[in-house]
Amino acid sequence: MKTSWTESTDAAAALLRQASPRAWTIWALCTLPFAYLLGRLLLAASFDAFYSEHAAPLTLAVAAAYLLKQVGEAYFQGELIRSLGAPPPPLRLGPQLALQPTALLVIPLAALLFFPLAPAVTFYRTLSVSSPRQALAHATRAVILQSWELSLLLAAGLLLWINLFALWLFLPTLLRAFFGWETAFGRIENRMFNLPSFWVVSLLTYLVLDPLCNAISARRVFLHEARKSGIDLLAALRVIATALILITPLAAQESREIEQSIQQTQREPGFAFRQPREPNSAEAQENWILRSLRAIGHLIDDFPEWIRPKKDQPPELPSAGLSPQVTQNLLIGLAVVLVLGLGFYLYKNRRPSNPPTVAASALPTPDLTREDVRPDALPEASWLALADDYVARGDYRLALRALHLAGLRRLGERGLITIAATKSGGEYGRELERRSRPQPAVFPLFSANLRRFEEAWYGFHELDPTAVLTVRQRWEEIRSHVG
């Protein structure tokens, strides 16, 4: 049975809700003294100047409380296993008293590397309800899953610690603000952020997470034993059997009442027409599956005869209704009409593969004196016609720009440049240099035309028809290379 770490944690939380009050009482009586004495020990070690004088009895008290906690932990996990439907394992005080104290040394050392921490925690937790060999087997099985579970617990513990610490800091202020209660902690609210507060909140977080760790360990032991004995299935069947025993008499009684009510309603005159007709005795004895298969076979056999009328069939007398042949011809004609209509509709509403271009005369002529004119404002043929028109007028400067825009439009259509309103001629040149490497002659021709255009457009170079013709010839050569 493979379970994810989220499913395992959710199942453990649900298991805690099933624990008996007696189990919670035993856990509290065995765990709270250890948490209290451990807090006293940590506070004394942090602030007591005479700690060395009474450290020995306090340390022994903490050790004794730790052993008592392990006994209570074993009982608590056993009660959780009992709630799952399995008999609780016997208490093993020998391994508890001999091996559990080593956890105070092994777990801090394993926490330094973090990865061995999950198997170490699993070993000492399952040791409460298992033999040392079984606990070692639990620790070495599904280490990745154990690491995920431990990571989830640590993340939940961190969030819980932050919330408890915030509550610890602001609780005196909240009590004074809402209830008017003045406490000793409220008078030192500015000094609540200290080491004792840290230890108190840490121990509270430990007390909250300790039952969840016990539930995860108890469930792991139960599932491992269930793989060999099937006790989890027996427990589930026991619950189902108990539910059926309780529900069956009530369900049978309700079923009889419903059946009587239905029969009484069907006998009323208003529902007589809904009663099924009495079946033929021969047909009633046949299986309904055989009857259905036989009917389908008859339909398949009769289909060719239906679509191909017999020629030797004598003409039937005219009747008020339509003959089968006329009906057949009408259906075939209707199908043909529908197919032809659908074909005409699709032909009428088809989308052309290449949308028709707008005629050059229909497009408005852009103002070439403006800097924001885009090369894709007109088709290439329109730019070339506009260039010829400006040459005929003697405006060689605008003719040169029309040729420049025509060339950019051609390069853009071939994918050698990407037309944008914010690009300069130099940016177009660098982009063309990268993309036109298979045609090495394109970039030098473009650079020559670009330099001639920028000298005339941004400078004061004189132009004549020969210069415009030279630029036009270079663009035609570029077109021959790019297609």
C-alpha positions in Angstrom: 0.0 0.0 0.0 1.7 3.2 -1.2 0.6 6.4 0.4 1.8 9.9 -0.2 3.2 12.1 2.6 0.1 14.3 2.5 -2.2 11.4 2.8 -0.2 9.9 5.6 -0.3 13.1 7.6 -4.1 13.6 7.0 -4.8 10.1 8.1 -2.7 10.6 11.2 -4.7 13.7 12.1 -7.9 11.9 11.5 -6.6 9.1 13.8 -6.1 11.6 16.6 -9.7 12.6 16.5 -10.6 8.9 17.1 -8.5 8.6 20.3 -10.3 8.0 23.5 -10.3 10.4 26.4 -8.4 7.8 28.5 -5.6 7.8 25.9 -5.4 11.6 26.0 -5.4 11.6 29.8 -2.5 9.1 30.0 -0.6 11.1 27.4 -1.0 14.4 29.2 -0.1 12.9 32.6 3.1 11.4 31.2 4.2 14.2 28.8 3.3 17.5 30.6 5.7 16.8 33.5 8.6 16.2 31.1 7.8 19.4 29.2 7.6 21.4 32.5 10.8 20.0 34.0 12.7 20.4 30.7 11.6 24.1 30.6 12.8 24.6 34.1 16.1 23.0 33.2 16.6 25.2 30.1 15.6 28.4 32.0 17.9 27.5 34.9 20.8 26.8 32.5 20.2 30.1 30.8 19.8 32.5 33.7 20.5 30.8 37.1 23.9 31.8 38.5 23.7 28.9 40.9 22.7 26.3 38.3 25.7 24.1 39.0 24.7 23.6 42.6 21.3 22.0 41.8 21.8 20.8 38.2 22.2 17.2 39.2 18.8 16.7 40.9 17.0 18.7 38.2 18.7 16.7 35.4 17.8 13.4 37.1 14.2 14.6 37.3 14.2 15.4 33.6 15.6 12.0 32.8 13.0 10.2 34.9 10.2 12.3 33.4 11.6 11.4 29.9 11.3 7.7 30.7 7.8 8.3 32.1 6.9 10.1 28.8 8.1 7.1 26.8 5.9 4.8 28.7 2.9 7.1 28.2 3.9 7.4 24.5 3.8 3.6 24.2 0.4 3.4 25.8 -0.9 6.3 23.6 0.3 4.7 20.4 -1.2 1.3 21.5 -4.6 3.0 22.0 -4.3 4.5 18.5 -3.6 1.1 17.0 -6.6 -0.3 18.9 -8.8 2.4 17.4 -7.6 1.2 13.9 -9.0 -2.3 14.7 -5.9 -4.2 15.8 -4.9 -5.4 19.2 -2.4 -3.1 20.9 1.1 -4.5 21.2 2.4 -5.3 24.6 4.5 -2.8 26.5 8.2 -3.4 26.2 9.7 -1.6 29.2 13.2 -3.2 28.6 13.9 -1.6 25.2 12.1 1.6 26.4 14.4 2.1 29.4 17.5 0.9 27.7 17.4 2.5 24.2 15.1 5.5 24.5 17.6 7.7 26.5 20.1 7.4 23.6 17.7 9.5 21.6 18.8 12.6 23.5 22.2 12.1 21.9 21.4 10.5 18.5 18.7 12.8 17.3 20.7 16.1 17.8 23.6 14.5 15.9 21.3 13.3 13.1 19.8 16.8 12.9 23.2 18.2 11.9 23.0 16.3 8.6 19.1 16.4 8.4 18.8 13.4 6.1 19.4 10.8 8.8 17.0 12.7 11.1 13.9 11.1 9.6 15.0 7.5 10.1 16.3 8.3 13.6 13.0 9.9 14.6 11.1 7.0 13.1 13.2 4.4 15.0 12.7 6.0 18.4 9.0 6.7 17.8 8.2 3.2 16.5 10.3 1.6 19.3 7.5 2.4 21.7 5.2 -0.2 20.1 7.8 -2.5 18.3 10.8 -4.5 19.1 14.3 -3.0 18.3 14.6 -5.1 15.1 11.1 -4.1 13.9 11.8 -0.4 14.7 15.0 -0.6 12.7 13.1 -2.1 9.8 10.5 0.7 10.0 13.4 3.3 10.0 15.1 1.9 6.9 11.8 1.6 4.9 10.5 4.4 2.7 13.2 6.9 3.9 12.1 9.5 1.2 8.5 9.4 2.4 9.7 9.8 6.0 11.8 12.8 5.0 8.8 14.4 3.3 6.6 13.7 6.4 9.3 15.2 8.7 9.7 18.2 6.4 6.0 18.8 6.5 6.0 18.6 10.3 8.9 21.0 10.6 7.3 23.5 8.3 4.0 23.2 10.2 6.0 23.5 13.5 7.7 26.7 12.3 4.4 28.3 11.3 2.8 27.2 14.6 5.8 28.5 16.5 5.5 31.9 14.8 1.8 32.1 15.6 2.2 31.1 19.2 5.1 33.5 19.7 3.0 36.3 18.2 0.1 35.3 20.6 2.5 35.2 23.5 3.7 38.7 22.8 0.4 40.3 22.1 -1.9 38.4 24.5 -1.3 40.7 27.6 -2.1 43.7 25.4 -5.2 42.1 24.0 -6.4 41.1 27.6 -5.9 44.7 28.8 -7.6 46.2 25.7 -10.7 44.0 25.6 -11.2 42.9 29.2 -9.3 45.4 31.2 -7.2 42.7 32.8 -3.8 43.9 33.9 -1.2 41.1 34.3 2.4 40.9 35.2 3.3 40.2 31.6 1.4 43.3 30.5 3.7 45.5 32.6 6.8 44.2 30.9 5.3 44.0 27.4 8.3 45.7 25.9 10.6 43.1 27.3 8.6 40.0 26.3 10.9 39.3 23.4 13.5 37.3 25.4 15.0 33.8 25.8 12.4 32.5 28.3 9.7 33.4 25.8 11.5 31.5 23.2 11.8 28.4 25.4 8.1 28.5 26.5 6.8 28.9 22.9 9.1 26.1 21.7 7.8 23.7 24.4 4.2 24.6 23.5 4.9 23.8 19.9 6.5 20.5 20.9 3.4 19.6 22.9 1.1 20.3 19.9 3.2 18.3 17.4 4.1 15.3 19.7 0.6 13.6 19.4 0.8 13.9 15.6 4.2 12.3 15.5 2.8 9.4 17.7 -0.2 9.0 15.3 2.1 8.8 12.2 4.3 6.2 13.9 1.3 4.1 15.2 -0.2 4.2 11.7 3.1 3.1 10.1 3.3 0.1 12.5 -0.3 -0.8 11.9 0.1 -0.7 8.1 3.3 -2.8 8.2 1.6 -5.5 10.3 -1.5 -5.3 8.0 0.6 -6.3 5.0 1.2 -9.7 6.6 -2.0 -10.3 8.5 -4.6 -8.3 6.5 -5.9 -6.9 9.8 -6.8 -3.6 8.1 -9.2 -5.4 5.7 -10.7 -7.3 8.7 -11.3 -4.0 10.5 -12.9 -2.4 7.5 -15.1 -5.5 7.0 -16.1 -5.4 10.6 -17.2 -1.8 10.3 -19.2 -2.6 7.2 -20.8 -5.7 8.8 -21.8 -3.7 11.8 -23.3 -1.0 9.5 -25.2 -3.6 7.5 -26.6 -5.3 10.6 -27.9 -1.9 11.8 -29.2 -0.8 8.4 -30.6 -4.0 7.0 -33.8 -4.3 9.1 -34.7 -0.7 8.4 -33.9 -0.9 4.7 -36.0 -4.1 4.3 -38.9 -2.5 6.0 -38.7 0.7 3.9 -38.3 -1.5 0.8 -41.5 -3.4 1.5 -43.4 -0.2 2.2 -42.3 1.4 -1.1 -43.2 -1.8 -3.1 -46.7 -1.9 -1.6 -47.2 1.8 -2.4 -46.1 1.3 -6.0 -48.4 -1.7 -6.5 -51.3 0.2 -5.0 -50.7 3.2 -7.3 -50.4 1.0 -10.4 -53.8 -0.6 -9.7 -55.6 2.8 -9.9 -57.6 3.4 -13.1 -55.6 6.4 -14.2 -52.5 4.2 -14.6 -54.1 1.2 -16.3 -52.8 2.2 -19.7 -49.2 2.1 -18.4 -49.5 -1.6 -17.5 -47.4 -3.9 -19.8 -49.3 -6.3 -22.0 -49.1 -10.0 -21.1 -46.2 -11.5 -23.1 -46.6 -14.6 -25.2 -45.7 -17.7 -23.2 -43.1 -18.8 -25.9 -41.4 -15.4 -26.0 -41.5 -15.1 -22.2 -39.4 -18.2 -21.9 -36.7 -16.9 -24.3 -33.8 -14.9 -23.1 -34.1 -11.2 -23.9 -30.5 -11.1 -25.1 -31.3 -13.9 -27.7 -34.4 -12.0 -28.8 -32.4 -8.8 -29.3 -29.7 -10.5 -31.3 -32.3 -12.3 -33.5 -34.1 -9.0 -34.2 -30.7 -7.3 -35.2 -30.0 -10.3 -37.5 -33.3 -9.9 -39.3 -32.7 -6.2 -39.8 -29.3 -6.9 -41.4 -30.8 -9.6 -43.7 -33.6 -7.3 -44.8 -31.5 -4.2 -45.4 -30.2 -5.2 -49.0 -33.7 -6.1 -50.0 -35.0 -2.8 -48.8 -32.5 -0.7 -50.7 -32.8 -2.8 -53.9 -36.5 -3.4 -54.9 -37.4 -6.7 -56.5 -38.0 -6.4 -60.3 -40.3 -9.4 -60.5 -42.6 -8.0 -57.8 -46.1 -7.5 -59.2 -47.4 -4.0 -59.2 -49.4 -3.2 -56.1 -52.8 -1.7 -56.2 -52.9 2.0 -55.5 -53.7 2.8 -52.0 -54.2 5.8 -49.9 -50.7 5.6 -48.6 -47.3 5.7 -50.4 -45.8 2.5 -51.6 -42.4 1.4 -50.1 -40.6 2.0 -53.5 -42.0 5.6 -53.7 -40.9 6.2 -50.1 -37.5 4.9 -50.8 -37.1 7.1 -53.9 -38.3 10.2 -51.9 -35.7 9.5 -49.1 -32.9 9.1 -51.6 -33.9 12.3 -53.4 -34.1 14.2 -50.1 -30.6 13.0 -49.2 -29.2 14.1 -52.5 -30.8 17.5 -52.2 -29.4 17.9 -48.7 -25.9 16.9 -49.8 -26.0 19.3 -52.8 -27.3 22.1 -50.6 -24.6 21.6 -48.0 -21.9 21.6 -50.8 -23.3 24.8 -52.2 -23.4 26.4 -48.8 -19.8 25.5 -48.1 -18.7 26.7 -51.6 -20.6 29.9 -51.1 -19.0 30.6 -47.7 -15.5 29.3 -48.3 -12.6 31.4 -47.2 -10.0 32.2 -49.9 -6.5 31.0 -49.0 -5.1 34.4 -50.0 -7.3 37.3 -49.1 -7.6 39.8 -52.0 -5.3 42.7 -51.7 -6.8 46.2 -51.8 -6.2 48.0 -55.0 -3.5 50.5 -54.9 -5.9 53.2 -56.0 -8.1 52.5 -53.1 -5.4 53.0 -50.5 -4.7 56.6 -49.3 -1.3 57.9 -50.3 0.7 58.5 -47.2 2.6 61.7 -46.6 6.2 60.8 -47.2 7.4 64.0 -45.4 6.3 62.5 -42.1 8.7 60.4 -40.1 6.1 57.9 -38.9 5.3 56.4 -42.3 5.6 52.6 -42.0 6.9 50.4 -44.9 3.8 48.2 -44.6 1.4 51.2 -45.2 1.4 50.3 -49.0 2.2 47.2 -51.1 5.6 47.1 -52.8 4.1 47.8 -56.2 2.4 51.0 -54.9 5.7 52.3 -53.4 7.4 51.7 -56.7 4.7 53.5 -58.6 4.8 56.3 -56.1 8.6 56.5 -56.6 8.1 56.8 -60.4 5.6 59.5 -59.9 7.9 61.6 -57.7 10.7 61.1 -60.3 8.4 62.4 -63.0 7.7 65.5 -60.8 11.4 66.0 -60.1 11.2 65.4 -56.4 14.1 62.9 -56.1 14.3 63.1 -52.4 10.7 61.7 -51.9 11.3 59.2 -54.7 14.3 57.9 -52.9 12.3 57.4 -49.7 9.6 55.6 -51.6 12.2 53.3 -53.0 13.6 52.7 -49.5 10.1 51.9 -48.1 9.4 49.5 -51.0 12.7 47.7 -50.3 11.8 47.4 -46.6 8.4 46.1 -47.5 10.0 43.4 -49.7 12.5 42.3 -47.0 9.7 42.2 -44.4 7.5 40.0 -46.6 10.5 37.6 -47.0 11.0 37.5 -43.2 14.5 39.0 -43.3 13.5 41.9 -41.1 10.6 42.7 -38.7 8.9 45.9 -39.5 8.3 48.2 -36.5 7.6 51.9 -36.3 10.4 52.5 -33.7 13.2 50.9 -35.7 15.9 52.9 -37.4 17.8 52.1 -40.6 20.8 50.9 -38.6 18.6 48.4 -36.6 17.1 47.1 -39.9 20.6 46.7 -41.2 21.8 44.7 -38.1 18.8 42.5 -38.3 19.2 41.9 -42.0 22.9 41.0 -41.5 22.0 38.2 -39.1 19.2 36.8 -41.2 20.6 37.1 -44.7 23.8 35.0 -44.2 22.6 32.5 -46.8 22.5 35.4 -49.3 25.8 37.2 -48.6 25.3 39.8 -51.4 22.1 41.2 -49.9 23.5 43.0 -46.9 26.2 45.0 -48.9 23.6 46.2 -51.4 21.2 47.2 -48.6 24.0 49.1 -46.8 24.9 51.0 -49.9 21.2 52.0 -50.5 20.7 52.8 -46.8 23.8 55.1 -46.8 22.7 56.9 -50.0 19.1 57.3 -48.6 20.3 58.7 -45.2 22.7 61.1 -46.9 19.9 62.5 -48.9 17.1 62.4 -46.3 19.0 63.6 -43.3 21.8 65.5 -45.0 22.2 68.0 -47.8 23.4 65.8 -50.7 22.1 66.8 -54.1 20.2 64.1 -56.0 19.7 63.5 -59.7 17.8 60.9 -61.8 21.1 58.9 -62.0 21.3 58.5 -58.2 17.6 57.4 -58.0 18.2 54.9 -60.9 21.2 53.5 -59.1 19.3 52.9 -55.9 16.4 51.4 -57.9 18.9 49.0 -59.6 20.3 47.9 -56.3 16.8 47.1 -55.0 16.0 45.1 -58.1 19.2 43.1 -57.5 18.2 42.6 -53.8 14.8 41.3 -55.1 16.5 38.8 -57.4 18.4 37.4 -54.4 15.6 37.2 -51.9 12.8 36.4 -54.3 
